[in-house]
């Protein structure tokens, strides 16, 4: 295992819990997950961690794997330095905007400036707090499409829906016997 507490599979780093640096581990893909296996103190093979399979440019790093570092991984994020008034207006929305920008840039999203200006327009219409929350949700769920922010914004701060289940006593279907001849 590497000194930075990660294993790599297909140019994607996956974090591991503390205590495995310098030890031999095995990595395999199981369905849509990456499974890291190592030896416990007794020498038995045990599963160390499972991560969702990822692609290059999208590392799978869990903050809880770095408990001794401030702010999780302890990797200092570069300070964002807006160069234009439009960039500053976007960052003024809040921390959700900054998170969205960092996540979108890391994912290689196209037309980021257009999406940023749309978010500024929406914040003027709907309020900064709602748009900031929607941007944070968009970053968390990695939704960066042209209409994703507006779609998320429609659902932010909505009262929860009350789901109703169908009651079979009021069904208009007399039964399923009519289907027994279907396909013969």
MDTraj code that builds the backbone (N, CA, C; nanometers):
import mdtraj as md
import numpy as np

residues = "UNK UNK UNK UNK UNK UNK UNK UNK UNK UNK UNK UNK UNK UNK UNK UNK UNK UNK UNK UNK UNK UNK UNK UNK UNK UNK UNK UNK UNK UNK UNK UNK UNK UNK UNK UNK UNK UNK UNK UNK UNK UNK UNK UNK UNK UNK UNK UNK UNK UNK UNK UNK UNK UNK UNK UNK UNK UNK UNK UNK UNK UNK UNK UNK UNK UNK UNK UNK UNK UNK UNK UNK UNK UNK UNK UNK UNK UNK UNK UNK UNK UNK UNK UNK UNK UNK UNK UNK UNK UNK UNK UNK UNK UNK UNK UNK UNK UNK UNK UNK UNK UNK UNK UNK UNK UNK UNK UNK UNK UNK UNK UNK UNK UNK UNK UNK UNK UNK UNK UNK UNK UNK UNK UNK UNK UNK UNK UNK UNK UNK UNK UNK UNK UNK UNK UNK UNK UNK UNK UNK UNK UNK UNK UNK UNK UNK UNK UNK UNK UNK UNK UNK UNK UNK UNK UNK UNK UNK UNK UNK UNK UNK UNK UNK UNK UNK UNK UNK UNK UNK UNK UNK UNK UNK UNK UNK UNK UNK UNK UNK UNK UNK UNK UNK".split()
xyz = np.array([
    [0.0841, -0.1171, 0.0000],
    [0.0000, 0.0000, 0.0000],
    [0.0889, 0.1239, 0.0000],
    [0.0405, 0.2264, -0.0635],
    [0.1167, 0.3502, -0.0783],
    [0.1203, 0.4290, 0.0526],
    [0.2158, 0.5196, 0.0611],
    [0.2321, 0.6023, 0.1809],
    [0.1136, 0.6956, 0.2059],
    [0.0389, 0.7291, 0.1010],
    [-0.0753, 0.8197, 0.1177],
    [-0.2042, 0.7450, 0.1539],
    [-0.1907, 0.6176, 0.1913],
    [-0.3029, 0.5363, 0.2365],
    [-0.4028, 0.5077, 0.1256],
    [-0.3551, 0.4967, 0.0035],
    [-0.4440, 0.4661, -0.1081],
    [-0.3907, 0.3467, -0.1855],
    [-0.4815, 0.2846, -0.2587],
    [-0.4448, 0.1860, -0.3596],
    [-0.4944, 0.2426, -0.4917],
    [-0.4315, 0.2009, -0.5993],
    [-0.4731, 0.2503, -0.7307],
    [-0.5202, 0.1342, -0.8159],
    [-0.6282, 0.1591, -0.8872],
    [-0.6808, 0.0637, -0.9821],
    [-0.7238, 0.1428, -1.1043],
    [-0.6584, 0.1189, -1.2156],
    [-0.6925, 0.1916, -1.3385],
    [-0.6736, 0.3413, -1.3257],
    [-0.5654, 0.3852, -1.2650],
    [-0.5327, 0.5280, -1.2459],
    [-0.6316, 0.6007, -1.1557],
    [-0.7066, 0.5280, -1.0747],
    [-0.7995, 0.5887, -0.9800],
    [-0.7532, 0.5524, -0.8389],
    [-0.7259, 0.6532, -0.7533],
    [-0.6897, 0.6218, -0.6150],
    [-0.8139, 0.5945, -0.5300],
    [-0.8035, 0.4922, -0.4452],
    [-0.9083, 0.4558, -0.3501],
    [-0.8455, 0.4581, -0.2111],
    [-0.9078, 0.5291, -0.1175],
    [-0.8513, 0.5393, 0.0173],
    [-0.8787, 0.4129, 0.0974],
    [-0.7936, 0.3910, 0.1968],
    [-0.8096, 0.2765, 0.2867],
    [-0.8021, 0.3265, 0.4299],
    [-0.8576, 0.2512, 0.5241],
    [-0.8521, 0.2924, 0.6648],
    [-0.7081, 0.2931, 0.7165],
    [-0.6829, 0.3635, 0.8250],
    [-0.5480, 0.3661, 0.8825],
    [-0.5023, 0.2260, 0.9234],
    [-0.3701, 0.2073, 0.9223],
    [-0.3140, 0.0823, 0.9706],
    [-0.2710, -0.0147, 0.8632],
    [-0.2790, 0.0229, 0.7377],
    [-0.2427, -0.0691, 0.6307],
    [-0.1263, -0.0190, 0.5453],
    [-0.0708, 0.0957, 0.5780],
    [0.0390, 0.1509, 0.4993],
    [0.1581, 0.0563, 0.5080],
    [0.2161, 0.0259, 0.3942],
    [0.3325, -0.0620, 0.3882],
    [0.2972, -0.2097, 0.3852],
    [0.1719, -0.2445, 0.4034],
    [0.1304, -0.3846, 0.4003],
    [0.0855, -0.4227, 0.2601],
    [0.0912, -0.5506, 0.2327],
    [0.0465, -0.6018, 0.1044],
    [-0.1055, -0.6169, 0.1081],
    [-0.1722, -0.5656, 0.0073],
    [-0.3172, -0.5788, -0.0058],
    [-0.3487, -0.6255, -0.1473],
    [-0.4670, -0.6797, -0.1640],
    [-0.5129, -0.7252, -0.2936],
    [-0.6385, -0.6487, -0.3295],
    [-0.6489, -0.6133, -0.4567],
    [-0.7622, -0.5330, -0.5032],
    [-0.8323, -0.6093, -0.6149],
    [-0.9659, -0.6131, -0.6072],
    [-1.0430, -0.6780, -0.7130],
    [-1.1697, -0.5969, -0.7394],
    [-1.2260, -0.6167, -0.8563],
    [-1.3537, -0.5540, -0.8906],
    [-1.4604, -0.6608, -0.8753],
    [-1.5652, -0.6248, -0.8029],
    [-1.6761, -0.7158, -0.7802],
    [-1.8039, -0.6407, -0.8158],
    [-1.8564, -0.6674, -0.9340],
    [-1.9746, -0.5941, -0.9812],
    [-1.9380, -0.4490, -1.0078],
    [-2.0008, -0.3579, -0.9352],
    [-1.9740, -0.2146, -0.9492],
    [-1.8916, -0.1614, -0.8332],
    [-1.8222, -0.2509, -0.7624],
    [-1.7451, -0.2107, -0.6457],
    [-1.6007, -0.2563, -0.6573],
    [-1.5127, -0.1798, -0.5935],
    [-1.3724, -0.2170, -0.5793],
    [-1.3565, -0.2696, -0.4370],
    [-1.3002, -0.3881, -0.4232],
    [-1.2837, -0.4517, -0.2932],
    [-1.1346, -0.4615, -0.2634],
    [-1.0946, -0.4111, -0.1460],
    [-0.9564, -0.4183, -0.1021],
    [-0.9502, -0.5204, 0.0111],
    [-0.8602, -0.6182, -0.0030],
    [-0.8456, -0.7249, 0.0953],
    [-0.7030, -0.7214, 0.1485],
    [-0.6886, -0.7401, 0.2797],
    [-0.5565, -0.7431, 0.3426],
    [-0.5566, -0.8424, 0.4571],
    [-0.4446, -0.8531, 0.5239],
    [-0.4334, -0.9460, 0.6365],
    [-0.4607, -0.8721, 0.7674],
    [-0.5333, -0.9399, 0.8581],
    [-0.5533, -0.8827, 0.9911],
    [-0.4333, -0.9197, 1.0786],
    [-0.4372, -0.8867, 1.2051],
    [-0.3230, -0.9118, 1.2949],
    [-0.2953, -1.0598, 1.3134],
    [-0.3956, -1.1427, 1.2918],
    [-0.3774, -1.2873, 1.3059],
    [-0.3260, -1.3507, 1.1778],
    [-0.3172, -1.2735, 1.0713],
    [-0.2695, -1.3256, 0.9437],
    [-0.3787, -1.3726, 0.8511],
    [-0.5049, -1.3596, 0.8923],
    [-0.6158, -1.4011, 0.8080],
    [-0.6509, -1.2907, 0.7091],
    [-0.6965, -1.3315, 0.5903],
    [-0.7405, -1.2345, 0.4909],
    [-0.8769, -1.1807, 0.5302],
    [-0.8885, -1.0482, 0.5318],
    [-1.0146, -0.9815, 0.5639],
    [-1.0370, -0.8682, 0.4646],
    [-1.1630, -0.8367, 0.4460],
    [-1.1970, -0.7234, 0.3605],
    [-1.1641, -0.5946, 0.4348],
    [-1.0857, -0.5092, 0.3715],
    [-1.0440, -0.3834, 0.4328],
    [-1.1470, -0.2746, 0.4053],
    [-1.1891, -0.2624, 0.2803],
    [-1.2827, -0.1561, 0.2423],
    [-1.3439, -0.1898, 0.1066],
    [-1.4631, -0.1373, 0.0833],
    [-1.5280, -0.1426, -0.0485],
    [-1.5555, 0.0006, -0.0915],
    [-1.5308, 0.0266, -0.2174],
    [-1.5605, 0.1565, -0.2758],
    [-1.6436, 0.1352, -0.4019],
    [-1.7213, 0.2351, -0.4360],
    [-1.7906, 0.2342, -0.5647],
    [-1.6855, 0.2484, -0.6736],
    [-1.6970, 0.1697, -0.7797],
    [-1.6038, 0.1754, -0.8913],
    [-1.6067, 0.3147, -0.9523],
    [-1.4913, 0.3668, -0.9875],
    [-1.4832, 0.5026, -1.0386],
    [-1.4021, 0.5069, -1.1670],
    [-1.3899, 0.6264, -1.2227],
    [-1.3147, 0.6473, -1.3458],
    [-1.2016, 0.7455, -1.3189],
    [-1.0988, 0.7478, -1.4055],
    [-0.9881, 0.8423, -1.3846],
    [-1.0394, 0.9855, -1.3712],
    [-0.9798, 1.0578, -1.2776],
    [-1.0218, 1.1948, -1.2509],
    [-1.1255, 1.2043, -1.1411],
    [-1.1734, 1.0907, -1.0923],
    [-1.2734, 1.0879, -0.9854],
    [-1.2265, 0.9941, -0.8742],
    [-1.1314, 1.0396, -0.7944],
    [-1.0801, 0.9538, -0.6873],
    [-1.1869, 0.9253, -0.5835],
    [-1.1751, 0.8126, -0.5173],
    [-1.2672, 0.7748, -0.4098],
    [-1.1896, 0.7824, -0.2786],
    [-1.1972, 0.8971, -0.2149],
    [-1.1253, 0.9242, -0.0915],
    [-1.2283, 0.9545, 0.0162],
    [-1.2240, 0.8797, 0.1260],
    [-1.3161, 0.9022, 0.2376],
    [-1.2436, 0.9769, 0.3485],
    [-1.3022, 1.0858, 0.3957],
    [-1.2409, 1.1663, 0.5011],
    [-1.2164, 1.0864, 0.6286],
    [-1.3049, 0.9913, 0.6594],
    [-1.2880, 0.9151, 0.7834],
    [-1.1639, 0.8264, 0.7823],
    [-1.1032, 0.8087, 0.6668],
    [-0.9789, 0.7318, 0.6597],
    [-0.8576, 0.8143, 0.7025],
    [-0.8784, 0.9429, 0.7265],
    [-0.7690, 1.0322, 0.7654],
    [-0.8071, 1.1083, 0.8914],
    [-0.8261, 1.0398, 1.0033],
    [-0.8751, 1.1055, 1.1249],
    [-0.7744, 1.2009, 1.1893],
    [-0.6460, 1.1858, 1.1619],
    [-0.5450, 1.2691, 1.2261],
    [-0.5213, 1.4007, 1.1545],
    [-0.5867, 1.4187, 1.0429],
    [-0.5666, 1.5406, 0.9651],
    [-0.6826, 1.6361, 0.9875],
    [-0.6541, 1.7651, 0.9989],
    [-0.7650, 1.8608, 1.0080],
    [-0.8424, 1.8597, 0.8766],
    [-0.9707, 1.8734, 0.8863],
    [-1.0588, 1.8729, 0.7687],
    [-1.0463, 1.7432, 0.6900],
    [-1.0403, 1.6318, 0.7591],
    [-1.0371, 1.5031, 0.6902],
    [-0.9028, 1.4736, 0.6307],
    [-0.8927, 1.4801, 0.4999],
    [-0.7714, 1.4401, 0.4305],
    [-0.6535, 1.5314, 0.4586],
    [-0.6794, 1.6495, 0.5042],
    [-0.5704, 1.7410, 0.5312],
    [-0.5091, 1.7997, 0.4057],
    [-0.5690, 1.7709, 0.2925],
    [-0.5186, 1.8263, 0.1673],
    [-0.5741, 1.9672, 0.1564],
    [-0.4861, 2.0622, 0.1437],
    [-0.5332, 2.2001, 0.1350],
    [-0.5892, 2.2258, -0.0034],
    [-0.7109, 2.2737, -0.0026],
    [-0.7728, 2.3131, -0.1276],
    [-0.7179, 2.4491, -0.1669],
    [-0.6844, 2.4665, -0.2924],
    [-0.6380, 2.5990, -0.3323],
    [-0.7505, 2.7005, -0.3157],
    [-0.7122, 2.8197, -0.2783],
    [-0.8113, 2.9250, -0.2606],
    [-0.8635, 2.9655, -0.3980],
    [-0.9941, 2.9789, -0.4051],
    [-1.0538, 3.0226, -0.5314],
    [-1.0312, 3.1718, -0.5469],
    [-0.9851, 3.2105, -0.6637],
    [-0.9579, 3.3514, -0.6905],
    [-1.0386, 3.3953, -0.8118],
    [-1.1561, 3.4511, -0.7878],
    [-1.2386, 3.4947, -0.9013],
    [-1.1696, 3.6070, -0.9777],
    [-1.1769, 3.5982, -1.1096],
    [-1.1108, 3.6978, -1.1951],
    [-1.2078, 3.8000, -1.2515],
    [-1.3364, 3.7658, -1.2490],
    [-1.4362, 3.8565, -1.3046],
    [-1.5457, 3.8807, -1.2022],
    [-1.6252, 3.9818, -1.2276],
    [-1.7385, 4.0111, -1.1391],
    [-1.8406, 3.8977, -1.1425],
    [-1.8557, 3.8313, -1.2591],
    [-1.9499, 3.7201, -1.2701],
    [-1.9050, 3.6021, -1.1841],
    [-1.7751, 3.5740, -1.1834],
    [-1.7225, 3.4656, -1.0996],
    [-1.7408, 3.4985, -0.9517],
    [-1.7187, 3.6253, -0.9149],
    [-1.7351, 3.6665, -0.7757],
    [-1.8813, 3.6573, -0.7346],
    [-1.9722, 3.6945, -0.8247],
    [-2.1154, 3.6868, -0.7951],
    [-2.1572, 3.5422, -0.7711],
    [-2.1006, 3.4504, -0.8465],
    [-2.1324, 3.3094, -0.8258],
    [-2.0827, 3.2616, -0.6898],
    [-1.9591, 3.2932, -0.6559],
    [-1.9028, 3.2494, -0.5280],
    [-1.9720, 3.3162, -0.4097],
    [-2.0292, 3.4342, -0.4309],
    [-2.1015, 3.5031, -0.3245],
    [-2.2317, 3.4315, -0.2865],
    [-2.2757, 3.3385, -0.3685],
    [-2.3972, 3.2630, -0.3365],
    [-2.3769, 3.1870, -0.2062],
    [-2.2590, 3.1268, -0.1877],
    [-2.2318, 3.0568, -0.0626],
    [-2.1375, 2.9393, -0.0793],
    [-2.1285, 2.8597, 0.0268],
    [-2.0360, 2.7461, 0.0259],
    [-2.0801, 2.6367, -0.0700],
    [-2.2095, 2.6240, -0.0937],
    [-2.2584, 2.5260, -0.1909],
    [-2.2096, 2.5579, -0.3310],
    [-2.2005, 2.6872, -0.3619],
    [-2.1506, 2.7289, -0.4930],
    [-2.0029, 2.6911, -0.5083],
    [-1.9259, 2.7145, -0.4023],
    [-1.7837, 2.6771, -0.4083],
    [-1.7680, 2.5269, -0.4235],
    [-1.8464, 2.4511, -0.3483],
    [-1.8394, 2.3048, -0.3582],
    [-1.8784, 2.2580, -0.4982],
    [-1.9846, 2.3182, -0.5535],
    [-2.0285, 2.2822, -0.6879],
    [-1.9173, 2.3101, -0.7886],
    [-1.8550, 2.4274, -0.7780],
    [-1.7509, 2.4645, -0.8726],
    [-1.6323, 2.3689, -0.8650],
    [-1.5880, 2.3367, -0.7464],
    [-1.4752, 2.2441, -0.7311],
    [-1.5087, 2.1055, -0.7867],
    [-1.6280, 2.0567, -0.7564],
    [-1.6682, 1.9235, -0.8024],
    [-1.6873, 1.9210, -0.9532],
    [-1.7488, 2.0245, -1.0070],
    [-1.7710, 2.0312, -1.1520],
    [-1.6390, 2.0403, -1.2275],
    [-1.5472, 2.1205, -1.1761],
    [-1.4165, 2.1335, -1.2416],
    [-1.3406, 2.0017, -1.2367],
    [-1.3458, 1.9326, -1.1235],
    [-1.2769, 1.8041, -1.1110],
    [-1.3370, 1.6994, -1.2039],
    [-1.4665, 1.7094, -1.2305],
    [-1.5344, 1.6138, -1.3182],
    [-1.5192, 1.6499, -1.4655],
    [-1.4632, 1.7663, -1.4956],
    [-1.4438, 1.8065, -1.6346],
    [-1.5711, 1.8515, -1.7031],
    [-1.6593, 1.9139, -1.6283],
    [-1.7875, 1.9594, -1.6828],
    [-1.7638, 2.0704, -1.7848],
    [-1.8371, 2.0660, -1.8929],
    [-1.8236, 2.1683, -1.9963],
    [-1.9183, 2.2846, -1.9692],
    [-1.8887, 2.3986, -2.0232],
    [-1.9695, 2.5207, -2.0147],
    [-2.0002, 2.5599, -1.8709],
    [-1.8992, 2.5548, -1.7859],
    [-1.9166, 2.5876, -1.6444],
    [-1.9596, 2.7328, -1.6260],
    [-1.9005, 2.8244, -1.7020],
    [-1.9338, 2.9666, -1.6850],
    [-2.0815, 2.9938, -1.7148],
    [-2.1354, 2.9281, -1.8173],
    [-2.2790, 2.9444, -1.8472],
    [-2.3646, 2.8961, -1.7315],
    [-2.3267, 2.7841, -1.6733],
    [-2.4031, 2.7279, -1.5618],
    [-2.3880, 2.8137, -1.4369],
    [-2.2718, 2.8743, -1.4201],
    [-2.2515, 2.9653, -1.3075],
    [-2.3407, 3.0886, -1.3217],
    [-2.3474, 3.1458, -1.4414],
    [-2.4293, 3.2662, -1.4604],
    [-2.5776, 3.2325, -1.4436],
    [-2.6172, 3.1129, -1.4845],
    [-2.7566, 3.0703, -1.4639],
    [-2.7867, 3.0588, -1.3149],
    [-2.6911, 3.0096, -1.2368],
    [-2.7109, 2.9982, -1.0920],
    [-2.7247, 3.1355, -1.0284],
    [-2.6484, 3.2337, -1.0775],
    [-2.6591, 3.3702, -1.0249],
    [-2.7979, 3.4270, -1.0561],
    [-2.8462, 3.4027, -1.1775],
    [-2.9805, 3.4483, -1.2138],
    [-3.0861, 3.3839, -1.1247],
    [-3.0722, 3.2530, -1.1016],
    [-3.1685, 3.1829, -1.0174],
    [-3.1635, 3.2327, -0.8729],
    [-3.0437, 3.2694, -0.8261],
    [-3.0336, 3.3195, -0.6883],
    [-3.1037, 3.4542, -0.6733],
    [-3.1041, 3.5340, -0.7802],
    [-3.1756, 3.6611, -0.7758],
    [-3.3269, 3.6374, -0.7727],
    [-3.3712, 3.5317, -0.8389],
    [-3.5144, 3.5016, -0.8438],
    [-3.5637, 3.4255, -0.7209],
    [-3.4867, 3.3287, -0.6745],
    [-3.5339, 3.2358, -0.5709],
    [-3.4698, 3.2563, -0.4354],
    [-3.3660, 3.3367, -0.4291],
    [-3.2960, 3.3569, -0.3030],
    [-3.1656, 3.2778, -0.2977],
    [-3.0654, 3.3407, -0.2381],
    [-2.9330, 3.2780, -0.2319],
    [-2.9316, 3.1484, -0.1534],
    [-3.0030, 3.1452, -0.0406],
    [-2.9988, 3.0271, 0.0455],
    [-3.0500, 2.9033, -0.0281],
    [-3.1605, 2.9181, -0.0994],
    [-3.2173, 2.8040, -0.1727],
    [-3.1239, 2.7584, -0.2833],
    [-3.0680, 2.8536, -0.3572],
    [-2.9780, 2.8176, -0.4671],
    [-2.8495, 2.7576, -0.4116],
    [-2.8006, 2.8102, -0.3011],
    [-2.6797, 2.7552, -0.2400],
    [-2.7025, 2.6099, -0.1989],
    [-2.8173, 2.5838, -0.1384],
    [-2.8491, 2.4464, -0.0983],
    [-2.8627, 2.3566, -0.2203],
    [-2.9271, 2.4071, -0.3267],
    [-2.9433, 2.3284, -0.4494],
    [-2.8082, 2.2996, -0.5144],
    [-2.7173, 2.3975, -0.5124],
    [-2.5832, 2.3750, -0.5679],
    [-2.5078, 2.2691, -0.4880],
    [-2.5214, 2.2728, -0.3559],
    [-2.4556, 2.1713, -0.2726],
    [-2.5110, 2.0326, -0.3036],
    [-2.6426, 2.0228, -0.3197],
    [-2.7040, 1.8947, -0.3548],
    [-2.6604, 1.8483, -0.4936],
    [-2.6492, 1.9407, -0.5874],
    [-2.6047, 1.9062, -0.7227],
    [-2.4612, 1.8539, -0.7196],
    [-2.3763, 1.9168, -0.6397],
    [-2.2376, 1.8707, -0.6288],
    [-2.2325, 1.7330, -0.5651],
    [-2.3117, 1.7141, -0.4603],
    [-2.3113, 1.5865, -0.3890],
    [-2.3579, 1.4723, -0.4784],
    [-2.4577, 1.4981, -0.5611],
    [-2.5113, 1.3938, -0.6480],
    [-2.4485, 1.3959, -0.7870],
    [-2.3496, 1.4837, -0.8072],
    [-2.2767, 1.4960, -0.9334],
    [-2.3708, 1.5181, -1.0509],
    [-2.4627, 1.6118, -1.0316],
    [-2.5554, 1.6500, -1.1385],
    [-2.5139, 1.7859, -1.1913],
    [-2.4610, 1.7867, -1.3135],
    [-2.4078, 1.9090, -1.3717],
    [-2.4698, 1.9417, -1.5068],
    [-2.5837, 1.8826, -1.5387],
    [-2.6501, 1.9091, -1.6658],
    [-2.7041, 2.0513, -1.6717],
    [-2.7427, 2.0937, -1.7915],
    [-2.7905, 2.2300, -1.8115],
    [-2.9138, 2.2628, -1.7274],
    [-3.0036, 2.1684, -1.7101],
    [-3.1277, 2.1954, -1.6380],
    [-3.1317, 2.1295, -1.5000],
    [-3.0207, 2.0704, -1.4580],
    [-3.0188, 1.9993, -1.3301],
    [-3.0398, 2.0917, -1.2113],
    [-2.9767, 2.2080, -1.2121],
    [-2.9895, 2.2989, -1.0986],
    [-3.1342, 2.3444, -1.0825],
    [-3.1993, 2.3808, -1.1915],
    [-3.3397, 2.4235, -1.1843],
    [-3.4285, 2.3096, -1.1359],
    [-3.3989, 2.1886, -1.1792],
    [-3.4763, 2.0726, -1.1365],
    [-3.4600, 2.0485, -0.9869],
    [-3.3385, 2.0572, -0.9380],
    [-3.3135, 2.0382, -0.7946],
    [-3.3782, 2.1516, -0.7161],
    [-3.3691, 2.2715, -0.7686],
    [-3.4244, 2.3878, -0.7011],
    [-3.5759, 2.3769, -0.6834],
    [-3.6424, 2.3132, -0.7783],
    [-3.7875, 2.2930, -0.7663],
    [-3.8226, 2.2098, -0.6440],
    [-3.7311, 2.1232, -0.6033],
    [-3.7604, 2.0299, -0.4940],
    [-3.7012, 2.0717, -0.3604],
    [-3.6162, 2.1741, -0.3606],
    [-3.5571, 2.2211, -0.2351],
    [-3.6634, 2.2945, -0.1547],
    [-3.6730, 2.2637, -0.0273],
    [-3.7679, 2.3254, 0.0666],
    [-3.9135, 2.2963, 0.0347],
    [-3.9404, 2.1951, -0.0438],
    [-4.0786, 2.1534, -0.0655],
    [-4.1231, 2.0698, 0.0521],
    [-4.2494, 2.0786, 0.0897],
    [-4.2959, 1.9897, 0.1972],
    [-4.2911, 1.8452, 0.1487],
    [-4.2663, 1.7522, 0.2382],
    [-4.2589, 1.6121, 0.1966],
    [-4.3928, 1.5634, 0.1424],
    [-4.3847, 1.4760, 0.0467],
    [-4.5056, 1.4197, -0.0121],
    [-4.5590, 1.3091, 0.0773],
    [-4.6878, 1.2999, 0.0844],
    [-4.7503, 1.1915, 0.1584],
    [-4.7900, 1.0852, 0.0574],
    [-4.7279, 0.9709, 0.0668],
    [-4.7549, 0.8636, -0.0273],
    [-4.8815, 0.7893, 0.0126],
    [-4.9633, 0.7643, -0.0856],
    [-5.0851, 0.6881, -0.0641],
    [-5.0682, 0.5523, -0.1295],
    [-5.1147, 0.4512, -0.0645],
    [-5.1090, 0.3184, -0.1233],
    [-5.2481, 0.2798, -0.1698],
    [-5.2530, 0.2078, -0.2777],
    [-5.3818, 0.1662, -0.3332],
    [-5.4455, 0.0625, -0.2424],
    [-5.5726, 0.0772, -0.2241],
    [-5.6479, -0.0165, -0.1419],
    [-5.7212, -0.1104, -0.2366],
    [-5.6949, -0.2369, -0.2260],
    [-5.7523, -0.3353, -0.3177],
    [-5.9048, -0.3423, -0.3089],
    [-5.9639, -0.2951, -0.2009],
    [-6.1094, -0.2998, -0.1879],
    [-6.1771, -0.2103, -0.2910],
    [-6.1058, -0.1095, -0.3414],
    [-6.1658, -0.0154, -0.4351],
    [-6.1128, -0.0341, -0.5768],
    [-6.0608, -0.1505, -0.6076],
    [-6.0057, -0.1783, -0.7392],
    [-6.1174, -0.2035, -0.8391],
    [-6.0999, -0.1588, -0.9617],
    [-6.1974, -0.1862, -1.0674],
    [-6.1628, -0.3151, -1.1399],
    [-6.0513, -0.3738, -1.1072],
    [-6.0100, -0.4990, -1.1692],
    [-6.0830, -0.6141, -1.1001],
    [-6.1591, -0.6937, -1.1748],
    [-6.2331, -0.8026, -1.1121],
    [-6.1437, -0.9179, -1.0669],
    [-6.0260, -0.9278, -1.1199],
    [-5.9353, -1.0367, -1.0853],
    [-5.8348, -1.0554, -1.1966],
    [-5.7560, -1.1587, -1.1859],
    [-5.6536, -1.1825, -1.2869],
    [-5.6867, -1.3013, -1.3757],
    [-5.8036, -1.3576, -1.3608],
    [-5.8382, -1.4749, -1.4403],
    [-5.8418, -1.4438, -1.5893],
    [-5.8695, -1.3214, -1.6274],
    [-5.8733, -1.2852, -1.7701],
    [-5.7354, -1.2977, -1.8344],
    [-5.6316, -1.2950, -1.7545],
    [-5.4961, -1.3009, -1.8082],
    [-5.4476, -1.4430, -1.8319],
    [-5.5197, -1.5428, -1.7843],
    [-5.4690, -1.6793, -1.7941],
    [-5.4588, -1.7272, -1.9387],
    [-5.5384, -1.6721, -2.0291],
    [-5.5333, -1.7095, -2.1695],
    [-5.4345, -1.6244, -2.2498],
    [-5.3816, -1.5241, -2.1878],
    [-5.2906, -1.4329, -2.2571],
    [-5.1632, -1.5053, -2.2986],
    [-5.1244, -1.4922, -2.4231],
    [-5.0014, -1.5504, -2.4739],
    [-5.0125, -1.6944, -2.5201],
    [-5.1337, -1.7524, -2.5163],
    [-5.1490, -1.8912, -2.5607],
    [-5.1760, -1.8973, -2.7081],
])
top = md.Topology()
chain = top.add_chain()
for i, resn in enumerate(residues, 1):
    res = top.add_residue(resn, chain, resSeq=i)
    for name in ("N", "CA", "C"):
        top.add_atom(name, md.element.get_by_symbol(name[0]), res)
traj = md.Trajectory(xyz[None], top)
